[in-house]
Amino acid sequence: MSVLNKYGERFMTKRNAALDASFWINGYRSGVLDFLLSYFTVFVPSVVVEEIEHPSRVTGLLTPAGQLFRRWRLGGQVIVQDPEQPVDWFQLGENAAIGLALEQGYRLLIDDRAPYHRAKARGLRAISTADFILLVYAQGQLGYDEAQAKLSTLKISEHIRRVVMHSLGQLATKRGERP
């Protein structure tokens, strides 16, 4: 079954994706996690679970992002799955998420720049939070100003910000949402 957004564009079908902590943190900061489960069935390696849910050493409490993640995990909205063989490229969480995506053919939700680019170079469909905001905008679930505001909250390189803002601007112009 295909679904059209308010612009007559087709929604992408829901895909499986491996999650890295960097995407979760930026996704929480930008406020786009509410859209995540509409687009992806999210699989997360146990080492990434530990990174996200790791309590603060000072307070012993979870961060708000960690609390939300734990609710999703306990509620079954994200599925814990470990790779048979993580890669040995970067840090443990990144390596596990990349390994899982490689083994299972999943998309990879990741924001760390070097792992993102290396994964893409290896043929993975890596999606950053900035890419995801652009996707959600393209599907008509965010307005232009909203998408710009969410992009401005991200801690990403200026080069990536310019590329995504340019794409956002072109799409907004095509839709008549900006001159």
Residue frames as qw, qx, qy, qz and C-alpha x, y, z in Angstrom:
[[0.000, 0.890, 0.457, 0.000, 0.00, 0.00, 0.00],
 [0.428, 0.231, -0.023, 0.873, 1.37, 3.39, -0.89],
 [0.203, -0.804, -0.435, 0.352, 0.68, 6.53, 1.11],
 [0.365, 0.595, 0.152, 0.700, 0.83, 10.07, -0.22],
 [0.283, -0.381, -0.378, 0.795, 1.74, 13.14, 1.78],
 [0.199, 0.783, 0.375, -0.454, 0.01, 16.50, 1.40],
 [0.097, 0.661, -0.415, -0.617, 2.21, 17.29, -1.63],
 [0.871, 0.379, -0.060, -0.308, 1.22, 14.11, -3.45],
 [0.291, 0.590, -0.751, 0.063, 4.64, 12.54, -2.86],
 [0.882, -0.154, -0.432, -0.110, 4.89, 8.88, -1.91],
 [0.544, -0.701, 0.425, -0.178, 6.07, 7.97, 1.59],
 [0.345, 0.449, -0.824, -0.002, 8.99, 5.61, 1.64],
 [0.848, -0.274, -0.420, -0.170, 8.27, 2.12, 2.90],
 [0.584, -0.735, 0.307, -0.156, 9.35, 1.37, 6.44],
 [0.680, 0.473, -0.528, 0.187, 12.92, 0.01, 6.56],
 [0.836, -0.458, -0.173, 0.249, 15.07, -1.74, 9.13],
 [0.262, 0.815, -0.277, 0.436, 17.83, 0.39, 10.62],
 [0.737, -0.230, -0.400, 0.494, 20.71, -0.07, 13.04],
 [0.174, -0.952, -0.088, -0.235, 21.01, 2.78, 15.55],
 [0.582, 0.143, -0.373, 0.708, 24.15, 4.44, 16.88],
 [0.330, -0.638, -0.474, 0.510, 24.07, 6.61, 20.01],
 [0.193, -0.199, 0.146, 0.950, 25.16, 9.71, 18.07],
 [0.185, -0.337, -0.601, -0.700, 21.95, 9.66, 16.00],
 [0.407, -0.616, -0.672, 0.056, 19.80, 9.14, 19.10],
 [0.359, -0.491, -0.269, 0.747, 21.39, 12.06, 20.94],
 [0.025, -0.107, 0.285, 0.952, 21.06, 14.49, 18.01],
 [0.260, -0.397, -0.733, -0.488, 17.59, 13.17, 17.19],
 [0.371, -0.636, -0.603, 0.307, 16.49, 13.84, 20.76],
 [0.261, -0.395, -0.067, 0.879, 18.10, 17.30, 20.77],
 [0.077, 0.022, -0.437, -0.896, 16.39, 18.27, 17.51],
 [0.507, 0.208, 0.473, -0.690, 13.01, 16.80, 18.46],
 [0.571, 0.320, -0.490, -0.576, 12.63, 14.44, 15.48],
 [0.054, -0.146, 0.980, -0.120, 12.53, 11.10, 17.30],
 [0.556, 0.294, 0.502, -0.593, 8.73, 11.19, 17.23],
 [0.662, 0.545, -0.226, -0.461, 8.97, 10.54, 13.48],
 [0.036, -0.518, 0.847, 0.116, 11.59, 7.78, 13.65],
 [0.419, 0.041, 0.895, -0.145, 9.31, 4.76, 14.09],
 [0.633, 0.605, 0.220, -0.431, 7.15, 5.81, 11.14],
 [0.494, 0.732, -0.421, -0.210, 10.13, 5.31, 8.84],
 [0.381, 0.449, -0.796, 0.137, 12.22, 2.61, 10.50],
 [0.900, -0.399, -0.168, -0.046, 12.08, -0.54, 12.55],
 [0.051, 0.830, -0.476, 0.288, 14.99, 0.27, 14.85],
 [0.938, -0.141, -0.248, 0.196, 17.55, -2.32, 15.92],
 [0.085, -0.884, 0.357, -0.290, 20.16, -1.37, 18.48],
 [0.691, 0.185, -0.628, 0.307, 23.26, -3.30, 19.61],
 [0.661, -0.638, -0.369, 0.139, 23.53, -3.87, 23.37],
 [0.556, -0.158, -0.107, 0.809, 26.72, -1.80, 23.58],
 [0.003, -0.390, -0.235, -0.890, 24.78, 1.16, 22.13],
 [0.549, -0.663, -0.452, -0.232, 22.02, 0.55, 24.70],
 [0.674, -0.436, -0.280, 0.526, 24.69, 0.89, 27.38],
 [0.333, 0.116, 0.072, 0.933, 25.97, 4.15, 25.87],
 [0.223, -0.510, -0.340, -0.758, 22.53, 5.73, 25.72],
 [0.662, -0.621, -0.340, -0.247, 21.25, 4.49, 29.08],
 [0.626, 0.019, -0.459, 0.630, 24.48, 4.93, 30.99],
 [0.326, -0.885, -0.330, 0.033, 23.57, 6.95, 34.09],
 [0.151, 0.855, -0.259, 0.423, 25.46, 10.06, 34.95],
 [0.655, 0.040, -0.589, 0.472, 28.38, 9.24, 37.25],
 [0.022, 0.230, -0.373, 0.899, 27.55, 12.26, 39.41],
 [0.536, -0.137, 0.144, -0.820, 23.77, 12.00, 39.81],
 [0.255, 0.006, 0.962, -0.098, 23.11, 8.35, 39.08],
 [0.531, 0.550, 0.432, -0.480, 20.17, 9.44, 36.93],
 [0.548, 0.339, 0.599, 0.475, 19.51, 8.92, 33.25],
 [0.001, 0.181, -0.193, -0.964, 19.53, 11.90, 30.94],
 [0.593, 0.393, 0.269, -0.649, 16.14, 12.79, 29.44],
 [0.569, 0.463, -0.548, -0.402, 17.32, 11.21, 26.16],
 [0.158, 0.215, -0.953, 0.146, 18.32, 8.09, 28.07],
 [0.394, 0.170, 0.674, -0.602, 14.96, 7.96, 29.84],
 [0.665, 0.443, -0.062, -0.598, 13.07, 8.15, 26.55],
 [0.452, 0.410, -0.768, -0.195, 15.28, 5.49, 25.02],
 [0.074, -0.088, 0.933, -0.341, 14.73, 3.16, 27.99],
 [0.564, 0.302, 0.429, -0.637, 10.95, 3.62, 27.69],
 [0.650, 0.488, -0.351, -0.465, 11.15, 2.77, 23.99],
 [0.281, 0.352, -0.893, 0.017, 13.36, -0.26, 24.65],
 [0.215, 0.043, 0.859, -0.462, 11.18, -1.62, 27.45],
 [0.582, 0.422, 0.295, -0.629, 8.07, -0.91, 25.38],
 [0.695, 0.178, 0.656, 0.232, 9.44, -2.82, 22.39],
 [0.415, 0.880, 0.070, -0.221, 9.69, 0.19, 20.09],
 [0.288, 0.729, -0.618, -0.061, 13.39, -0.55, 19.58],
 [0.995, -0.054, -0.062, -0.052, 14.79, -4.07, 19.34],
 [0.337, -0.731, 0.583, 0.109, 18.11, -5.06, 20.88],
 [0.948, 0.299, 0.080, 0.072, 20.15, -7.07, 18.37],
 [0.382, -0.717, 0.468, 0.347, 23.88, -7.63, 18.32],
 [0.618, 0.611, -0.431, -0.242, 26.00, -8.27, 15.24],
 [0.986, -0.052, -0.047, 0.151, 27.77, -11.59, 14.86],
 [0.710, -0.060, 0.040, 0.701, 30.95, -9.66, 14.11],
 [0.014, 0.956, 0.106, -0.274, 31.27, -5.91, 14.75],
 [0.623, 0.660, -0.126, 0.401, 33.76, -4.07, 12.57],
 [0.667, -0.482, -0.121, 0.554, 36.98, -2.79, 14.11],
 [0.387, 0.612, 0.206, 0.658, 37.01, 0.74, 12.75],
 [0.102, -0.642, 0.092, -0.754, 36.01, 3.18, 15.48],
 [0.295, -0.301, 0.635, -0.648, 34.50, 3.06, 18.99],
 [0.168, 0.068, 0.974, -0.133, 32.57, 0.04, 20.28],
 [0.427, 0.529, 0.530, -0.506, 29.05, 1.40, 19.71],
 [0.414, 0.656, -0.296, -0.557, 29.78, 2.67, 16.23],
 [0.092, 0.349, -0.905, -0.227, 31.50, -0.61, 15.34],
 [0.277, 0.213, 0.907, -0.237, 28.56, -2.67, 16.58],
 [0.471, 0.629, 0.297, -0.542, 25.95, -0.55, 14.77],
 [0.348, 0.618, -0.523, -0.472, 27.98, -0.64, 11.53],
 [0.046, -0.196, 0.977, 0.072, 28.56, -4.40, 11.87],
 [0.399, 0.376, 0.750, -0.371, 24.83, -4.99, 12.42],
 [0.476, 0.685, 0.005, -0.552, 23.92, -2.86, 9.40],
 [0.216, 0.522, -0.744, -0.357, 26.46, -4.70, 7.24],
 [0.148, -0.049, 0.985, -0.066, 25.37, -8.18, 8.34],
 [0.318, 0.472, 0.756, -0.322, 21.64, -7.61, 8.11],
 [0.230, 0.392, 0.547, 0.704, 21.45, -5.16, 5.20],
 [0.152, -0.811, -0.494, 0.273, 19.92, -2.51, 7.47],
 [0.179, 0.857, -0.010, 0.483, 20.12, 1.24, 7.05],
 [0.603, -0.167, -0.416, 0.660, 22.56, 2.85, 9.49],
 [0.178, -0.927, -0.202, -0.261, 21.41, 5.76, 11.69],
 [0.723, -0.301, -0.101, 0.614, 24.62, 7.54, 12.68],
 [0.090, 0.992, 0.082, 0.023, 25.89, 11.09, 13.08],
 [0.539, -0.631, 0.353, 0.432, 29.59, 10.73, 13.85],
 [0.418, 0.781, -0.239, -0.398, 31.28, 12.12, 10.76],
 [0.056, 0.520, -0.827, -0.209, 34.13, 9.66, 10.13],
 [0.368, 0.078, 0.921, -0.102, 32.03, 6.51, 10.74],
 [0.546, 0.629, 0.330, -0.444, 29.20, 7.97, 8.65],
 [0.404, 0.736, -0.394, -0.374, 31.49, 8.59, 5.67],
 [0.071, -0.373, 0.920, 0.099, 33.33, 5.28, 5.99],
 [0.497, 0.263, 0.784, -0.263, 30.04, 3.39, 6.17],
 [0.561, 0.710, 0.094, -0.416, 28.83, 5.18, 3.04],
 [0.211, 0.662, -0.661, -0.284, 32.11, 4.38, 1.29],
 [0.196, -0.143, 0.970, -0.030, 31.49, 0.70, 2.13],
 [0.259, -0.184, -0.742, -0.590, 28.08, 0.87, 0.45],
 [0.112, -0.453, -0.791, 0.395, 25.89, 1.22, 3.54],
 [0.088, -0.700, -0.397, -0.587, 22.83, 3.45, 3.44],
 [0.374, -0.260, -0.484, 0.747, 23.96, 5.74, 6.26],
 [0.125, -0.777, -0.400, -0.470, 21.47, 8.34, 7.44],
 [0.266, 0.041, -0.435, 0.860, 22.44, 11.24, 9.68],
 [0.022, 0.614, 0.613, -0.497, 19.99, 13.24, 11.76],
 [0.128, 0.505, -0.177, -0.835, 20.33, 16.08, 9.23],
 [0.162, 0.028, -0.827, -0.538, 19.45, 13.63, 6.42],
 [0.087, -0.428, -0.890, 0.130, 16.48, 12.43, 8.47],
 [0.085, 0.596, 0.314, -0.735, 15.18, 15.98, 9.06],
 [0.200, 0.347, -0.480, -0.780, 15.38, 16.57, 5.31],
 [0.155, -0.149, -0.941, -0.262, 13.50, 13.30, 4.70],
 [0.016, -0.543, -0.737, 0.402, 10.76, 14.19, 7.18],
 [0.153, 0.558, -0.004, -0.816, 10.45, 17.62, 5.54],
 [0.171, 0.196, -0.723, -0.640, 10.35, 16.03, 2.07],
 [0.145, -0.312, -0.936, -0.080, 7.50, 13.81, 3.26],
 [0.245, -0.559, -0.304, -0.731, 5.52, 16.86, 4.35],
 [0.634, -0.542, -0.535, 0.135, 5.65, 16.18, 8.07],
 [0.403, -0.539, -0.152, 0.723, 7.62, 19.33, 8.87],
 [0.312, 0.935, 0.167, -0.010, 7.26, 22.84, 7.53],
 [0.610, 0.587, -0.166, 0.505, 10.24, 24.71, 6.11],
 [0.145, -0.764, 0.324, -0.538, 10.76, 26.94, 9.17],
 [0.853, -0.428, 0.218, -0.202, 10.41, 23.93, 11.47],
 [0.940, 0.187, -0.014, 0.286, 12.99, 21.94, 9.51],
 [0.358, 0.696, -0.255, 0.568, 15.41, 24.89, 9.55],
 [0.450, -0.701, 0.309, -0.458, 14.98, 25.27, 13.31],
 [0.957, -0.237, 0.166, -0.027, 15.59, 21.55, 13.91],
 [0.802, 0.412, -0.109, 0.419, 18.70, 21.61, 11.71],
 [0.086, 0.788, -0.281, 0.540, 20.05, 24.56, 13.68],
 [0.704, -0.605, 0.257, -0.267, 20.03, 22.49, 16.90],
 [0.984, 0.081, -0.037, 0.155, 22.38, 19.85, 15.50],
 [0.355, -0.762, 0.466, 0.277, 26.06, 19.67, 16.34],
 [0.842, 0.335, 0.347, 0.241, 27.29, 18.95, 12.81],
 [0.484, -0.172, 0.279, 0.811, 30.03, 20.28, 10.56],
 [0.222, 0.621, 0.037, -0.751, 29.36, 23.53, 8.74],
 [0.128, 0.244, -0.753, -0.597, 29.92, 21.78, 5.41],
 [0.044, -0.310, -0.948, -0.062, 27.16, 19.24, 6.12],
 [0.102, 0.619, 0.499, -0.597, 24.88, 21.99, 7.44],
 [0.188, 0.513, -0.279, -0.789, 25.36, 24.01, 4.22],
 [0.121, 0.051, -0.884, -0.448, 24.71, 20.99, 1.99],
 [0.029, -0.454, -0.880, 0.139, 21.52, 20.03, 3.84],
 [0.102, 0.638, 0.295, -0.704, 20.29, 23.64, 4.08],
 [0.152, 0.350, -0.525, -0.760, 20.86, 24.01, 0.32],
 [0.133, -0.169, -0.937, -0.277, 18.83, 20.86, -0.38],
 [0.004, -0.565, -0.701, 0.435, 16.13, 22.04, 2.01],
 [0.115, 0.564, -0.013, -0.817, 16.01, 25.42, 0.28],
 [0.156, 0.159, -0.726, -0.651, 15.74, 23.86, -3.18],
 [0.119, -0.353, -0.927, -0.051, 12.89, 21.63, -2.09],
 [0.010, 0.615, 0.499, -0.611, 11.10, 24.53, -0.36],
 [0.140, 0.434, -0.293, -0.840, 11.43, 26.65, -3.50],
 [0.152, -0.050, -0.877, -0.452, 10.04, 23.80, -5.61],
 [0.138, -0.509, -0.836, 0.151, 7.05, 23.61, -3.25],
 [0.034, -0.695, -0.261, -0.669, 6.55, 27.37, -3.24],
 [0.609, -0.686, -0.353, 0.182, 7.29, 27.64, 0.47],
 [0.397, -0.665, 0.119, 0.621, 10.10, 30.07, -0.14],
 [0.471, 0.840, -0.048, -0.266, 10.93, 32.45, -3.00]]
